Amino acid sequence: MTYALATFLVSAIGGLVLAASVLRGKLAPWALSLVHAALGALGLLLLAGGALNGEASWPPRVALALLIVAALGGFYLANLHRQKIVAPAPAVVVHAGAAVGGVALLLLSTLGLL
């Protein structure tokens, strides 16, 4: 699950740039959106492989659920972006909140604090 965590942390850097653009009322760079989405999807696959193997405790499974919610929000945001519509700030905040919650839980679990 360490690889999943690393992937999400790199994706988060792009997410901060994307969110900053959108919260300023501007469309973010499409290429960065694609990289952010690809890293998020890779992280989900890596996390699902580790969290659903039957040996994982509850924190990675809850993190997976939160990150799936974040991914669904990301699909909504990407759809708006594809249509050249700047996303509403509350949608960006919900997406980011679910992602941060999931990654934080995964981080604490990986560090052995949960």
N, C-alpha and C positions, 0 to 999 in steps of 0.2 A: 504494500500500500504506500510505500515511500515514493515509488515512481508516480503513482496517481497524485500524491500530494505535491510533488515537484511540478508536475504538469499543470495542476490547478494554480499554483503560485505564479508560474510564468504567464498563464492565461490571465491572471488577475492584473498583471501589469498592463496588458493590452486593454483590459476592461476599464481600468482607471482612465486611460486616455480616451476611450470611447465615451465613457460617462461624462467626462469633462467637456467633450465636444457637444454632446446632446444637451447637457444642462446649461450650456451657453446658447442653446437654440440653433445649433449648427449640425449638419449631417457629419458623421464621423467618416473617416476614410474606409471605403468598402473593403479594400484588401485587408486592413487591420481587423475588420469585423469577421472576415472569413478565417483568418488565422486564429482569432479568439474563439470562434465557434469550433474549429477543428481541434484545438487544444482542449477545449471543454469536453468535446465528444470523446477524445482519446482518454482523458482523465476519467470520464464516466465508465468507459469500458474497463480500464485498469482497476478502478475501484469496485465495480460490479464483480469482476473476477475474484477479487480478494474478499469482498464483504459477503458474497453469497456462496462461499465454498463450504459452509457448514461449521467452520472453526472460528469464525470471527465473532467478537463480542458485539454488544448493541451499538456502541458509538459509530463504527464504520457503516452499519446498516442505516442508522438515522441520518448520518452524513450523506449517504447515497440518496435517501429519500429527499432531503433538502436540496441536493444538487440536481435531482430530476425536476423538482419544482422550478429551480433556477433555469434549467434547460428549456422547460416549457415557456417560461417568460422570455428566454432568449429567442425562441422561435417567433414569438409575437413581435419582439423588437426588430428582428431581422426582416420580418415581413413588412413592417412599416418602413424600414430603411430601404428595402428593395423598391418600394413605391415612392421613394424620395420624400417621405414624411418624417419630420423630426418627432421622435417618440415623446410621449408625455412624461414629465419628471416622475410622477408617482410610479409608473411602470418600471422605470429605470431603478428607482429606489427599492422596489419589491424584488426585482431580479437580483440586484446587488446584495440585498439583505439576505436572501435565501442562499446565495453563493457564499457570502462571507460566513454565515452561520454553519454551513456544511463544511467549508474548508477549516474553520476554527475547530470544529468538533473532530475532524479528521486529524488535524495537527496535534490536538491534545491527546487523542488516542495513540497516534504514532509515537509521541514522546513518552507514553506510558503514564500520563497524568489522569487518565480516565479508565 
